[in-house]
Amino acid sequence: MTTEQTLSSKQRAIAPIAAATATGDIPKLTAALNVGLDAGLSVSDTKEILVQLYAYTGFPRSLNALGELMKVVDSRKQRGINDAPGSEPGPVPTGAELRALGTANQTKLSGAPVKGPLFDFAPAIDEYLKTHLFGDIFARNNLDWQSRELATVGALAALPGAESQLGSHVRISMNVGLSESQLLRAADALAQAGQGEAAGRLRGQLGQRETTAATPEQQITRAGSQASSAGPSDYFTGRVRVEPVWAAEGGINASGGMVSFDPGARSAWHTHPLGQRLVVMSGVGLTQEWGKPVQVIRAGDVVTCPPGVKHWHGAAATTAMTHLAVTGTLDGKNVTWMEKVSDEQYAQGTP
């Protein structure tokens, strides 16, 4: 079991996937799935998360999410990204053996036997919890219990009115080895994925409240004050100058940089784990998403590059271009570089 006070990239990706599934927010789910697969979740891991969530969010949400995962995996294959398939679960017992295993799993997860007037009032739900949720589902060994609890907490945090169940699963998460600090990192991941309400509910269960702090002072970074450098030849074609403007710190989980391309210069193909926005400051440029036509961009245009989407950008053949790049950072990483854009691919753009 994990005892560190941080979460791995794969673990951080789970709660946003679960929260978007719970709310049925397909655009956020698409982005979260791409981030998770980029972080190393296998297709089997991700399927298992979405299958489990039917028990917490209902069949419609789970089925919709699985359908979206199919589309995302297919789209990534078309862009040349082959995600690891992962492993399938081993056999699960049946009958009385399954109930006994489910009861044992429930007791171990909860820290004590689960009983009470609600289960006396509705014994069927007690049977389903023991035999199906903690038996059929939690006995499947292709996803560890910490990952299952991160998925459950993410989903319940996204559902208004499920605070009692969220509190129970926060306690279960700690019973399986997750720390309060790690759960706070899961809340941070929810916030960074645009799921602020879910992040707030999870932080609330952890006793985190807004505190009064000194107001940070406004800072100004003067133009030209940052050291510029040539774009590395492994990642760029032609003459490119990169001037960092700010780093991903101080509560802003995105870096900013001014990038200037000489005519004909361009980046290699690449993706961003949390996406990127480009603000064209001057000139005329080109950008292309894998499998789609080249697009012309001009001063004043804003280009949104979604998480995990393979693309490139650069200057037009006869005109220089400068853009401000604002790039999200996940666990210290903001880009995955791929192959260079060929002359034939670049020639598709005719501004």
C-alpha positions in Angstrom: 0.0 0.0 0.0 1.1 3.5 -0.7 2.5 5.4 2.3 3.9 8.5 0.6 2.0 11.7 1.0 1.7 12.2 -2.8 -0.3 10.5 -5.5 1.2 9.1 -8.7 0.1 10.6 -12.0 -2.2 7.6 -12.6 -3.8 8.0 -9.2 -4.3 11.8 -9.6 -6.2 11.1 -12.9 -8.8 8.8 -11.3 -11.0 11.2 -9.3 -11.6 13.7 -12.3 -12.7 10.7 -14.5 -15.1 9.6 -11.8 -16.5 13.0 -11.1 -17.1 13.7 -14.8 -18.8 10.4 -15.1 -21.1 11.1 -12.1 -22.2 14.4 -13.5 -22.5 13.3 -17.1 -20.2 16.0 -18.3 -18.9 14.4 -21.5 -16.4 17.2 -22.5 -14.8 17.1 -19.1 -14.8 13.3 -19.2 -13.1 13.3 -22.6 -10.4 15.6 -21.3 -10.0 13.5 -18.1 -9.8 10.2 -20.0 -7.0 11.6 -22.2 -5.1 12.9 -19.1 -5.5 9.5 -17.4 -4.4 7.5 -20.4 -1.4 9.9 -20.9 -0.5 9.4 -17.3 -0.3 5.6 -17.8 -3.8 4.2 -16.9 -4.3 1.2 -19.1 -7.5 0.7 -21.1 -8.4 -2.1 -18.6 -7.8 0.2 -15.6 -10.0 2.8 -17.1 -12.8 0.4 -18.1 -12.8 -1.0 -14.6 -13.2 2.4 -13.1 -16.2 3.1 -15.3 -17.7 -0.3 -14.7 -17.5 0.1 -10.9 -19.1 3.5 -11.1 -22.4 2.1 -12.2 -22.8 1.0 -8.5 -22.4 4.7 -7.4 -23.7 6.7 -10.4 -26.2 4.4 -12.1 -26.1 2.4 -15.3 -26.9 5.4 -17.6 -23.8 7.4 -16.5 -21.6 4.3 -16.5 -22.7 3.2 -20.0 -22.3 6.7 -21.4 -18.8 6.9 -19.9 -17.8 3.6 -21.4 -19.1 4.6 -24.8 -17.0 7.8 -24.5 -13.9 5.8 -23.5 -14.4 3.7 -26.7 -14.3 6.9 -28.8 -11.3 8.3 -27.0 -9.3 5.1 -27.4 -10.2 4.9 -31.1 -9.3 8.6 -31.6 -6.0 8.1 -29.9 -5.2 5.1 -32.1 -5.9 7.2 -35.2 -3.4 9.8 -33.9 -0.8 7.1 -33.5 -1.2 6.6 -29.7 -1.4 2.9 -28.7 -2.5 2.7 -25.1 -1.6 -0.3 -23.0 -4.5 -2.8 -22.9 -3.8 -3.8 -19.3 -4.9 -7.0 -17.6 -8.3 -8.6 -17.3 -9.7 -9.7 -13.8 -9.3 -13.1 -12.5 -12.2 -15.4 -11.6 -14.6 -14.4 -8.8 -16.4 -17.0 -6.6 -20.1 -17.6 -6.7 -22.9 -18.5 -4.3 -22.2 -18.7 -0.6 -18.4 -18.3 -1.2 -19.1 -15.0 -2.9 -21.2 -13.7 0.0 -18.6 -14.7 2.5 -15.8 -13.0 0.5 -18.0 -9.8 0.0 -18.8 -9.7 3.7 -15.1 -10.0 4.5 -14.1 -7.3 2.0 -16.8 -5.0 3.4 -15.6 -5.5 7.0 -12.0 -5.0 6.0 -12.7 -1.8 4.0 -15.0 -0.3 6.7 -12.9 -1.4 9.6 -15.7 -3.2 11.4 -18.8 -5.3 10.5 -21.5 -3.2 8.8 -24.9 -3.4 10.3 -27.7 -1.1 11.5 -31.4 -0.3 11.3 -31.3 0.6 7.6 -30.2 -2.9 6.7 -32.8 -4.4 9.0 -35.4 -2.2 7.3 -34.2 -3.2 3.8 -32.3 -6.5 4.0 -32.1 -6.7 0.2 -29.7 -3.7 0.0 -27.5 -5.4 2.6 -27.4 -8.5 0.4 -26.6 -6.6 -2.7 -23.8 -4.7 -1.0 -22.2 -7.8 0.4 -22.6 -10.1 -2.6 -22.4 -7.7 -5.5 -20.6 -4.5 -4.7 -18.0 -5.8 -2.2 -18.1 -9.3 -3.7 -18.5 -9.2 -7.5 -16.9 -5.8 -7.9 -14.3 -5.4 -5.2 -13.1 -9.0 -5.7 -12.0 -8.2 -9.2 -8.3 -8.0 -9.0 -7.4 -6.0 -12.0 -7.7 -2.7 -10.0 -6.4 -2.2 -6.5 -8.5 -1.0 -3.7 -6.9 2.4 -3.4 -7.7 3.1 -7.0 -11.3 1.9 -6.5 -11.7 4.2 -3.5 -10.2 7.2 -5.4 -12.8 6.6 -8.1 -15.6 6.2 -5.5 -14.6 9.4 -3.6 -14.3 11.3 -6.9 -17.8 10.3 -8.0 -19.5 10.9 -4.6 -17.8 14.3 -4.3 -19.4 15.3 -7.5 -22.9 14.4 -6.4 -24.9 16.9 -4.3 -26.6 15.2 -1.3 -24.1 12.3 -1.1 -22.0 13.9 1.7 -22.7 11.1 4.2 -21.6 8.4 1.7 -18.6 10.6 0.8 -17.6 10.8 4.4 -17.8 7.0 4.8 -15.6 6.5 1.7 -13.1 9.1 2.9 -12.7 6.9 6.0 -12.5 3.7 3.9 -9.8 5.4 1.7 -7.7 5.8 4.9 -8.4 2.2 5.9 -6.8 1.0 2.6 -3.7 3.2 3.1 -4.5 6.6 1.6 -3.5 9.5 3.7 -5.4 12.8 4.3 -2.6 14.5 2.3 -3.1 12.2 -0.6 -6.9 12.8 -0.6 -6.2 16.5 -0.6 -4.1 15.9 -3.7 -7.1 14.2 -5.2 -9.1 17.3 -4.4 -6.5 19.4 -6.1 -6.7 17.2 -9.2 -10.5 17.8 -9.2 -10.0 21.5 -9.0 -7.4 21.5 -11.8 -9.9 19.6 -14.0 -12.5 22.3 -13.6 -14.5 20.3 -11.0 -14.4 22.9 -8.2 -17.6 21.9 -6.5 -16.5 18.3 -6.1 -13.1 19.5 -4.9 -14.8 21.7 -2.3 -17.0 18.8 -1.0 -14.0 16.6 -0.6 -11.9 19.2 1.1 -14.9 19.8 3.4 -14.9 16.2 4.4 -11.2 16.4 5.2 -11.9 19.4 7.5 -10.3 21.9 5.2 -11.8 25.4 5.4 -11.0 28.6 3.8 -8.6 30.6 6.0 -7.7 34.2 6.0 -4.2 34.7 4.5 -2.2 37.7 3.6 -3.2 39.1 0.3 -0.4 38.3 -2.2 1.2 41.4 -3.8 0.8 42.0 -7.5 3.9 41.2 -9.5 5.0 42.5 -12.9 7.4 40.7 -15.1 8.9 43.2 -17.5 9.0 42.3 -21.2 12.5 41.1 -22.2 13.5 40.4 -18.6 13.5 36.6 -19.1 16.3 34.8 -20.8 15.3 33.6 -24.2 16.7 30.6 -26.0 16.6 28.8 -29.3 14.0 26.1 -29.6 15.7 22.7 -29.4 16.3 21.2 -32.8 14.9 17.9 -31.6 11.5 19.6 -31.1 11.5 22.4 -33.7 12.2 22.8 -37.4 13.7 26.1 -38.5 14.6 29.1 -36.3 12.5 29.4 -33.2 13.0 31.6 -30.1 11.5 30.7 -26.7 11.1 33.3 -24.0 9.7 32.0 -20.7 7.3 34.5 -19.1 6.2 32.7 -15.9 6.5 29.3 -14.4 3.7 27.0 -13.1 3.8 28.1 -9.5 2.1 30.4 -7.0 -1.3 28.6 -7.3 -1.4 28.9 -11.1 -0.9 25.4 -12.5 0.2 26.7 -15.9 3.3 28.1 -17.4 3.5 30.9 -19.9 6.0 31.5 -22.7 6.4 33.7 -25.8 7.5 31.7 -28.8 8.6 33.4 -32.1 8.8 31.4 -35.3 10.7 32.6 -38.4 8.9 31.9 -41.7 8.7 28.2 -42.3 9.6 27.3 -38.7 7.3 25.0 -36.7 7.1 22.7 -33.7 7.2 18.9 -33.9 4.0 16.9 -33.2 3.2 16.9 -29.5 0.5 16.6 -26.8 -0.1 18.4 -23.5 -1.4 16.5 -20.4 -3.6 19.4 -19.3 -4.0 21.2 -22.6 -2.7 24.5 -23.9 -3.9 27.9 -25.2 -2.1 29.9 -27.8 -2.7 33.6 -28.2 -1.3 34.8 -31.6 0.5 38.1 -30.9 1.7 38.9 -34.4 2.1 37.5 -37.9 0.5 34.6 -39.6 0.9 31.0 -38.6 -0.4 27.4 -39.0 -1.7 24.7 -36.7 -3.0 21.2 -37.2 -4.6 18.6 -35.1 -3.7 15.0 -36.0 -6.0 13.7 -38.8 -7.5 17.1 -39.5 -6.7 19.9 -42.0 -4.1 22.6 -41.4 -5.6 25.8 -40.0 -4.4 29.3 -40.6 -4.0 31.5 -37.5 -3.5 35.3 -37.3 -2.8 38.0 -34.8 -5.6 38.1 -32.2 -6.6 34.4 -32.7 -6.7 32.1 -29.6 -6.1 28.4 -30.2 -7.3 25.9 -27.6 -5.4 22.6 -27.7 -7.3 20.0 -25.6 -5.5 17.6 -23.2 -3.9 14.6 -25.0 -4.7 15.9 -28.5 -1.7 15.5 -30.9 -1.0 18.7 -32.8 1.7 21.1 -34.1 1.9 24.9 -34.7 4.3 27.3 -36.3 4.7 30.2 -38.8 3.4 30.4 -42.3 5.9 29.7 -45.2 6.5 33.4 -45.9 5.5 35.2 -42.7 6.9 35.0 -39.1 4.5 34.4 -36.2 4.7 35.0 -32.4 2.3 33.5 -29.9 1.9 33.4 -26.2 1.6 29.8 -25.0 -0.2 29.1 -21.7 0.4 25.4 -20.9 -1.1 23.3 -18.0 1.4 21.3 -15.9 0.7 17.8 -14.4 3.3 16.5 -12.0 5.9 18.8 -13.4 5.3 17.8 -17.0 3.5 19.9 -19.6 4.4 18.4 -23.0 5.1 15.0 -24.7 7.1 15.5 -27.8 6.7 13.2 -30.8 7.9 13.0 -34.4 8.8 16.1 -36.5 6.3 17.6 -38.9 7.4 16.5 -42.4 7.8 19.0 -45.3 4.8 17.2 -47.0 2.6 17.7 -43.9 3.7 21.3 -43.6 3.0 22.0 -47.2 -0.7 21.3 -46.7 -1.1 24.8 -45.3 -1.5 27.5 -47.9 -2.3 30.9 -46.2 
